[in-house]
Amino acid sequence: MSPSESLAVSAADVRAMIVQMAAQGTESIEQIETVVDSLGSTHKQTQRRAVDALCTLHQRGVDVRALLSRLLADPQPLRRWGAAFTLARCGGVPSEAVPVLLEFLGSTDGDVRWAAAEILTHVPADCSLNDALLDLLRGGNPAQRKMAAYCLRDRLAASEAVDSALLKALYDDEVSVRLAAVSALARVAVDRSRAAHTLVAALDDSDPRMGRAAAAALGELGALEEPVVAALREVARTGDASRRRAAERSLHRLGV
């Protein structure tokens, strides 16, 4: 069965086929190909059933990874994503799936973005992946820039290059990217004093969420320096309630 024919199969038919395969413990190559192609379904339940079925087949020793690998270059985005996600669920992320995961850090679907980030976070230490995340942080779409910062944070990717990219991201036009940069700097900054001094300026960001995040991050950075302490004290006296609480907690954390 060709991909175009299999995609014409209804979602209900795919679900019935998966149930039948699970009950009988047998499957034909045509059935497997149909399930693989159904990863491109716009129905999330059908996608999930297909992923579960393919993982079960993999556990039974059926070689589904070759079929999935072919889909990584498919012109249909959902099938690329479904293939990369299923390969990760089947154990280990092949290098050819990484570009697809990076692509989907920019998905309009939040569930997909965070699933891609979760997979990338657990890819073993790999400088080339960290470099790719830095490239996205510098030049991806807004969602990719935000998610790249969170991935670098969760991968504990500490380096001078990461510091520089995150510090620059504090001035991004998108507040979601700036917030992600604050969160990442608090976790992975190498030069914590430099990061703290830069974050002092963010206390007065036009978006109040940035002021709260910066006040909290200054406590995590642990830079017990007079300009930082003075700025936190000022916020603790004059800021709005949420920023005051964040500044007070950070001052306490710094032992002031």
C-alpha positions in Angstrom: 0.0 0.0 0.0 1.4 3.4 -1.0 1.6 6.3 1.4 -1.1 8.1 -0.5 -3.4 5.1 -0.3 -2.8 4.5 3.4 -3.5 8.1 4.3 -6.9 7.7 2.6 -7.7 5.2 5.3 -10.1 6.7 7.9 -9.0 7.4 11.5 -11.6 4.8 12.6 -10.1 2.2 10.3 -6.6 2.9 11.6 -7.8 2.6 15.2 -9.6 -0.7 14.4 -6.5 -2.1 12.7 -4.3 -1.2 15.7 -6.7 -2.9 18.1 -6.8 -6.0 15.8 -3.0 -6.1 15.6 -2.7 -5.9 19.4 -5.3 -8.6 19.9 -3.9 -11.1 17.4 -0.2 -10.4 17.8 0.2 -10.6 14.1 0.6 -8.0 11.4 1.4 -7.6 7.8 3.8 -5.2 6.2 0.8 -3.4 4.7 -0.8 -2.9 8.1 2.5 -1.7 9.6 3.0 0.8 6.8 -0.6 2.1 7.3 0.0 2.6 11.0 3.3 4.4 10.3 1.6 6.7 7.8 -1.1 7.4 10.3 1.5 9.3 12.3 0.6 12.1 10.0 -3.0 12.2 11.1 -4.4 15.5 12.4 -6.3 13.6 15.1 -4.1 13.4 18.1 -5.8 10.3 19.4 -5.0 8.5 16.2 -1.4 9.7 16.4 -1.0 8.4 20.0 -2.5 5.0 19.1 -0.1 4.7 16.2 2.9 5.7 18.3 1.9 3.1 21.0 1.3 0.4 18.5 4.7 1.0 16.8 6.5 1.0 20.1 4.8 -2.3 21.0 5.9 -3.8 17.6 9.4 -2.6 18.3 9.4 -4.3 21.6 8.3 -7.5 19.9 11.3 -7.4 17.6 9.6 -5.9 14.5 11.9 -3.6 12.7 9.9 -0.4 12.5 12.8 2.0 12.8 13.7 1.7 9.1 10.2 2.7 8.1 10.2 5.6 10.6 13.6 6.8 9.5 12.3 7.2 5.9 9.5 9.5 7.2 12.1 12.0 8.8 12.4 13.5 5.3 8.7 13.4 4.5 7.2 16.6 3.1 4.3 16.3 5.5 5.3 18.0 8.8 3.2 15.9 11.1 4.6 12.7 9.7 8.2 14.0 10.3 7.3 14.9 13.8 5.5 11.6 14.5 8.5 9.6 13.1 11.0 11.5 15.3 8.8 11.2 18.4 8.2 7.5 17.9 11.9 6.8 17.3 12.7 8.5 20.6 10.1 6.4 22.3 11.6 3.3 20.8 14.9 4.0 22.6 17.6 6.5 21.7 17.4 9.4 19.3 19.2 8.8 16.0 21.2 11.7 14.7 19.0 12.1 11.7 16.0 12.8 14.0 17.6 15.7 15.7 17.0 18.3 12.9 13.3 17.4 13.0 13.2 17.8 16.8 14.9 21.2 16.5 12.4 22.2 13.8 9.5 21.4 16.0 10.7 23.5 18.9 9.0 26.2 16.8 5.7 24.4 16.5 2.5 26.3 17.1 1.3 23.4 19.2 2.7 23.8 22.8 2.4 20.1 23.5 4.6 19.3 20.5 7.2 22.1 21.5 7.6 20.8 25.0 7.7 17.1 23.9 10.5 18.0 21.4 12.4 19.9 24.1 12.0 17.0 26.6 13.5 14.6 24.0 16.4 16.9 23.2 17.1 17.5 26.9 17.9 13.8 27.3 20.1 13.4 24.3 23.5 12.6 25.7 26.1 15.4 26.0 26.8 16.5 22.5 28.5 19.8 21.6 27.1 19.8 18.1 23.5 19.7 19.5 24.3 22.6 21.9 25.8 24.5 19.0 22.5 23.9 17.0 20.5 25.1 20.0 22.7 28.3 20.2 22.0 28.9 16.5 18.3 28.6 17.1 18.5 31.0 20.1 20.2 33.5 17.9 18.2 33.2 14.8 15.2 30.9 15.1 11.5 32.0 15.2 10.3 33.3 18.5 9.1 29.9 19.8 12.4 28.3 18.7 14.4 31.0 20.5 12.4 30.5 23.7 12.6 26.7 23.6 16.3 26.7 22.7 17.0 28.7 25.9 15.0 26.2 28.0 16.8 23.3 26.3 20.2 24.8 27.1 19.1 25.3 30.7 17.8 21.8 31.1 20.9 20.3 29.4 23.1 22.2 31.8 25.0 23.6 28.8 27.3 25.9 30.6 29.9 27.8 28.5 31.0 31.3 27.7 29.2 31.0 24.3 26.0 30.1 26.1 26.4 33.0 28.5 26.9 35.5 25.7 23.8 34.2 23.7 21.6 34.2 26.8 22.7 37.7 27.8 21.9 39.0 24.3 18.5 37.2 24.5 17.6 39.4 27.5 17.0 42.2 25.0 14.9 40.1 22.6 11.7 41.7 21.2 9.7 38.8 22.5 9.1 38.7 26.3 8.8 34.9 26.3 12.3 34.7 25.0 13.6 37.2 27.6 11.9 35.2 30.4 13.5 31.9 29.1 16.9 33.6 29.0 16.5 34.8 32.6 15.6 31.2 33.7 18.5 29.7 31.8 21.0 32.2 33.1 20.0 31.5 36.7 20.8 27.8 36.2 23.8 27.7 33.8 25.6 31.1 33.8 29.4 30.6 34.0 30.2 34.2 34.8 27.5 34.6 37.5 28.6 38.1 38.5 28.3 39.4 34.9 24.9 37.7 34.6 23.7 39.3 37.8 24.8 42.8 36.9 23.1 42.5 33.5 19.9 41.2 35.2 19.8 44.2 37.5 18.7 46.3 34.4 15.9 43.8 33.8 14.3 44.6 37.1 12.8 47.6 35.4 11.8 45.8 32.2 8.6 47.1 30.6 6.9 43.8 31.2 6.3 43.2 34.9 6.9 39.4 34.5 10.5 40.2 33.6 10.9 42.3 36.8 9.7 39.4 38.9 11.8 36.8 37.1 14.9 38.9 37.3 14.4 39.6 41.0 14.1 35.8 41.7 17.0 34.9 39.4 19.4 37.3 41.3 19.0 35.2 44.4 19.7 32.0 42.4 22.8 33.5 40.9 24.3 34.1 44.3 26.3 37.2 43.4 26.6 38.9 46.7 27.8 42.3 45.4 26.7 45.7 46.5 25.1 46.9 43.2 23.0 43.7 43.1 22.0 43.9 46.8 21.2 47.7 46.5 19.0 47.0 43.4 17.1 44.2 45.3 16.6 46.4 48.3 15.2 49.1 46.1 12.7 46.7 44.6 11.8 45.3 48.0 10.9 48.8 49.1 9.2 50.2 46.0 8.2 47.4 43.6 4.8 45.9 43.1 3.8 43.2 45.5 5.0 40.2 43.4 8.4 41.9 42.7 8.8 42.8 46.3 8.2 39.2 47.4 10.7 38.0 44.8 13.3 40.5 45.9 12.8 39.7 49.6 13.3 36.0 48.9 16.4 36.7 46.9 17.9 39.0 49.6 17.2 36.2 52.2 18.8 33.7 49.9 21.9 35.9 49.6 22.0 36.1 53.4 21.2 39.8 53.5 
